[in-house]
Amino acid sequence: MPEERLSSDTATNLFLAQVASDYIRESKSRRRWGLFFKLFFAIYLVIIAFWIVEDDSLGLSESHTALISIEGVIGINDNTSENIIGSLESAFESEHSKGIILSMNSPGGTPVHAARIHEEILRLRNLNPLKPFHVVVNDICASGGYYIAVSAENIYAHPASLVGSIGVIWDSFGFADALEKLGIERRVVQAGENKTMLDPFTPATPEGYRHMQSLVDDVHDQFIEAVKTGRSGRIAEDDRIYSGLVWSGQEARKLGLIDDFASINSVAREVIGEENIIDYTIYPGVFEQIRREIRASVSEWLSIGIQGFR
């Protein structure tokens, strides 16, 4: 009996020791996580403070030319109308910006995003009539990019820049014959007789093509009207301009698609009269990337936690 009691006491002591060890380890883990989040919050405050101080160090409180850049396809990634309009509003609202340059290097994009940016520029220019707004083309300013550009007071480019492509396209593919040859059966359930119009897996219909043609013609007419209004008195009477053709900067100046040849620096220095340039473009930045990573990690933790309770 004493030996059994001793064995039982030993097992109890070992169990209690294990429980205590687990508790200490868990406490240390909680302290480490607590320290991590406190440190992260402190870093967050430091970054915010740095941005506030950096605004002054960048010269935002001094006279300058505001620069906004559009690089790539309009409407995707960071080139959404929301981001670009946010940049424009900051530049126009700054009392120290003496003028604004929109640096354009885009092959185009979605007509809705381009139109919204175009309309917002016109609104901001109307509210700030004394603040000049110019577009400087780099390699290319085509389609939706040019839709935005015609809202500017002047458009500048390089003789080798590509400008134009005033047109609208809706493209697709057709695989109906390929499916038949491969013996593949297309199964689709639809509500609304036109929901499969121009479906790539079914034969196209004349009615579908006519409808889509009227749609792109409508958007094209809106594009043409914006160009004629924005370039009134400067653009040539030449129907080729609205045919979707792209022109070199050299030819674009002859047709009135652009006003002259110039760079960002020369426009800031010689047109706006303020060579100090500050970039107002909204970029995701390091902090935004960290925020996205944390949000993804939290979502993953929550998902794991929810699965654990199933």
C-alpha positions as a printed Julia matrix, in Angstrom:
310×3 Matrix{Float64}:
   0.0    0.0     0.0
   2.71   2.58    0.8
   4.43   1.76   -2.5
   1.16   2.22   -4.41
   0.54   5.53   -2.57
   4.09   6.65   -3.39
   3.6    5.75   -7.03
   0.3    7.64   -7.07
   1.88  10.7    -5.43
   4.74  10.61   -7.93
   2.31  10.49  -10.86
   0.32  13.37   -9.34
   3.48  15.42   -8.86
   4.56  14.74  -12.43
   1.13  15.74  -13.71
   1.14  18.96  -11.69
   4.65  19.71  -12.86
   3.57  19.23  -16.46
   0.52  21.46  -15.95
   2.72  24.14  -14.36
   5.24  23.85  -17.2
   2.48  24.16  -19.8
   1.03  27.17  -17.97
   4.41  28.9   -17.82
   5.04  28.19  -21.49
   1.58  29.49  -22.44
   2.11  32.61  -20.31
   5.42  33.29  -22.03
   3.76  32.81  -25.41
   1.0   35.29  -24.5
   3.59  37.78  -23.29
   5.56  37.42  -26.51
   2.44  37.99  -28.65
   1.46  40.91  -26.43
   4.92  42.4   -26.89
   4.7   41.82  -30.65
   1.39  43.67  -31.01
   2.58  46.52  -28.77
   5.74  46.81  -30.85
   3.73  46.68  -34.07
   1.4   49.43  -32.83
   4.38  51.57  -31.83
   5.92  51.11  -35.29
   2.57  52.04  -36.83
   2.5   55.31  -34.85
   6.11  56.05  -35.84
   5.28  55.5   -39.54
   2.25  57.81  -39.31
   4.33  60.45  -37.55
   7.06  60.05  -40.17
   4.56  60.58  -42.98
   3.25  63.72  -41.3
   6.75  65.11  -40.84
   7.78  63.9   -44.29
   5.08  66.02  -45.93
   6.91  69.13  -44.78
  10.34  67.7   -45.57
   9.18  66.89  -49.12
   8.37  70.52  -49.65
   4.56  70.33  -49.64
   4.5   73.59  -47.71
   6.61  75.26  -50.4
   5.69  76.39  -53.89
   5.84  73.47  -56.33
   4.44  71.78  -59.43
   2.24  68.79  -58.6
   2.9   65.61  -60.57
   0.51  62.68  -61.02
   1.5   59.6   -63.01
  -0.64  57.06  -64.84
   1.43  54.03  -65.84
  -0.22  51.05  -67.51
  -3.78  49.97  -68.18
  -6.47  52.24  -66.73
  -8.95  50.61  -64.4
  -6.82  47.78  -62.98
  -4.28  47.43  -60.16
  -3.44  50.93  -58.86
  -4.81  52.76  -61.92
  -8.4   52.78  -60.72
 -10.43  55.96  -61.05
 -10.64  56.15  -57.25
  -6.85  56.26  -56.79
  -6.23  58.69  -59.64
  -9.08  61.0   -58.62
  -7.75  60.98  -55.05
  -4.35  62.11  -56.34
  -5.96  64.81  -58.47
  -8.02  66.17  -55.59
  -4.95  66.43  -53.35
  -2.99  68.24  -56.06
  -5.76  70.71  -56.87
  -6.57  71.39  -53.21
  -2.98  72.11  -52.21
  -2.54  75.86  -51.81
   1.18  75.51  -52.58
   0.84  73.68  -55.91
   1.16  76.26  -58.69
   0.12  73.87  -61.43
  -0.44  70.2   -62.16
   1.16  67.84  -64.65
  -0.43  64.48  -65.47
   2.29  62.17  -66.77
   0.59  59.73  -69.14
   2.03  56.39  -70.24
  -0.98  54.18  -70.95
  -2.36  52.12  -73.86
  -5.89  52.71  -72.57
  -8.27  50.77  -70.37
 -11.91  50.6   -69.38
 -14.11  53.4   -70.79
 -15.92  53.9   -67.49
 -12.77  54.55  -65.43
 -11.35  56.8   -68.17
 -14.61  58.77  -68.42
 -14.85  59.22  -64.65
 -11.29  60.57  -64.47
 -11.99  62.84  -67.46
 -15.13  64.23  -65.84
 -13.42  64.76  -62.48
 -10.56  66.7   -64.08
 -13.06  69.01  -65.78
 -14.85  69.53  -62.45
 -11.62  70.29  -60.58
 -10.41  72.63  -63.32
 -13.72  74.49  -63.16
 -13.32  74.88  -59.38
  -9.7   75.98  -59.75
  -9.6   78.07  -62.96
  -6.29  79.74  -62.06
  -4.41  76.46  -61.53
  -3.01  75.16  -64.87
  -3.38  71.49  -65.7
  -1.31  69.86  -68.45
  -0.69  66.34  -69.74
   2.77  65.12  -70.73
   2.87  61.92  -72.81
   5.75  59.52  -72.39
   5.81  56.43  -74.64
   2.11  56.1   -75.33
  -1.2   57.85  -74.75
  -3.86  55.82  -76.53
  -7.55  55.02  -76.3
  -8.72  55.58  -72.69
  -5.46  57.35  -71.93
  -6.22  59.92  -74.62
  -9.81  60.18  -73.37
  -8.32  61.44  -70.1
  -5.71  63.63  -71.79
  -8.21  65.77  -73.72
  -9.5   67.15  -70.41
  -6.2   69.05  -70.02
  -5.43  72.64  -70.93
  -2.57  71.43  -73.14
  -1.12  68.07  -74.19
   2.64  67.69  -74.68
   4.54  64.68  -76.03
   7.78  63.55  -77.65
   8.01  63.29  -81.46
   8.36  59.51  -81.05
   5.43  59.12  -78.64
   2.37  57.14  -79.77
  -0.9   59.07  -79.55
  -4.5   58.4   -80.53
  -6.4   55.14  -81.0
  -9.74  56.92  -80.68
 -11.95  53.88  -80.94
 -13.78  51.21  -78.95
 -13.41  47.44  -79.17
 -15.34  44.45  -77.83
 -13.6   41.2   -78.72
 -14.32  37.53  -78.13
 -13.67  34.07  -79.57
 -15.82  31.34  -81.04
 -15.36  27.65  -80.17
 -18.67  26.2   -81.36
 -17.13  24.21  -84.25
 -14.22  23.05  -82.1
 -16.61  21.63  -79.49
 -18.52  19.75  -82.17
 -15.35  18.23  -83.65
 -14.14  17.19  -80.2
 -17.5   15.7   -79.28
 -17.98  18.05  -76.33
 -21.53  18.9   -75.34
 -22.25  22.42  -74.11
 -24.72  22.47  -71.19
 -26.05  25.83  -70.01
 -29.12  27.01  -68.14
 -30.22  30.58  -68.72
 -33.02  32.96  -67.8
 -33.38  35.64  -70.43
 -33.13  34.77  -74.1
 -30.11  37.0   -74.7
 -27.93  35.94  -71.76
 -25.79  33.74  -74.02
 -25.45  36.41  -76.71
 -21.91  36.18  -78.19
 -21.19  33.21  -75.92
 -17.93  31.74  -77.3
 -19.31  28.2   -77.08
 -22.47  28.82  -79.11
 -22.88  30.07  -82.69
 -23.07  33.86  -82.98
 -26.33  35.42  -84.16
 -26.79  38.47  -86.41
 -29.02  40.01  -83.75
 -26.27  39.68  -81.14
 -23.69  41.3   -83.39
 -26.04  44.18  -84.22
 -26.7   44.84  -80.55
 -23.02  44.82  -79.6
 -22.16  47.02  -82.58
 -24.7   49.6   -81.44
 -23.2   49.44  -77.96
 -19.6   50.1   -79.06
 -20.84  52.79  -81.5
 -22.56  54.56  -78.61
 -19.39  54.53  -76.47
 -17.34  55.62  -79.49
 -19.65  58.6   -80.05
 -19.12  59.62  -76.41
 -15.36  59.36  -76.91
 -15.45  61.46  -80.1
 -17.58  64.12  -78.41
 -15.1   64.36  -75.53
 -12.19  64.75  -77.96
 -13.91  67.39  -80.09
 -14.92  69.35  -77.0
 -11.53  69.13  -75.31
  -9.55  69.9   -78.48
 -12.02  72.4   -79.91
 -10.37  74.76  -82.38
  -7.16  72.74  -82.42
  -7.96  69.32  -83.85
  -7.96  68.79  -87.63
 -11.09  68.0   -89.64
  -9.96  64.52  -90.56
 -12.17  61.46  -90.08
  -9.1   59.21  -89.83
  -8.48  60.65  -86.38
 -11.54  58.78  -85.04
 -10.88  55.51  -86.86
  -8.75  53.93  -84.13
  -5.41  54.77  -85.77
  -2.36  55.55  -83.64
  -0.06  58.41  -84.64
   3.51  59.39  -83.82
   3.95  62.51  -81.78
   5.27  64.24  -84.89
   2.08  63.51  -86.84
  -0.13  64.02  -83.79
   1.0   67.63  -83.54
   0.11  68.23  -87.19
  -3.36  66.77  -86.61
  -3.91  68.79  -83.45
  -3.98  65.76  -81.15
  -1.22  67.37  -79.08
  -0.06  70.97  -78.68
   3.72  70.75  -78.65
   6.82  68.75  -77.76
   7.97  68.98  -74.14
   9.0   66.96  -71.1
   7.74  67.03  -67.52
  10.66  69.18  -66.39
  10.35  71.67  -69.24
   6.59  72.08  -68.72
   7.11  72.61  -64.99
   9.91  75.09  -65.58
   8.75  76.98  -68.68
   4.95  76.63  -68.77
   3.9   76.48  -65.12
   6.91  78.46  -63.92
   7.77  76.26  -60.93
  10.57  73.72  -61.46
  10.22  72.2   -57.97
   8.17  69.03  -58.64
   6.31  67.01  -55.99
   4.75  63.64  -56.83
   1.12  63.35  -55.66
   0.51  59.92  -57.17
  -1.16  57.5   -54.77
   0.9   54.31  -54.52
   0.13  51.27  -52.29
   3.43  51.74  -50.44
   5.1   49.45  -47.93
   2.55  50.1   -45.18
  -0.37  49.24  -47.45
   1.35  45.98  -48.4
   1.9   45.18  -44.7
  -1.76  45.97  -43.99
  -2.87  43.59  -46.74
  -0.59  40.85  -45.42
  -1.93  41.27  -41.89
  -5.52  41.21  -43.13
  -4.79  38.0   -45.05
  -3.11  36.44  -41.99
  -6.01  37.38  -39.7
  -8.47  35.87  -42.18
  -6.41  32.68  -42.24
  -6.29  32.51  -38.43
 -10.05  33.04  -38.2
 -10.6   30.34  -40.81
  -8.45  27.88  -38.87
 -10.25  28.76  -35.66
 -13.67  28.25  -37.2
 -12.62  24.89  -38.65
 -11.45  23.84  -35.2
 -14.99  24.2   -33.82
 -16.63  22.03  -36.49
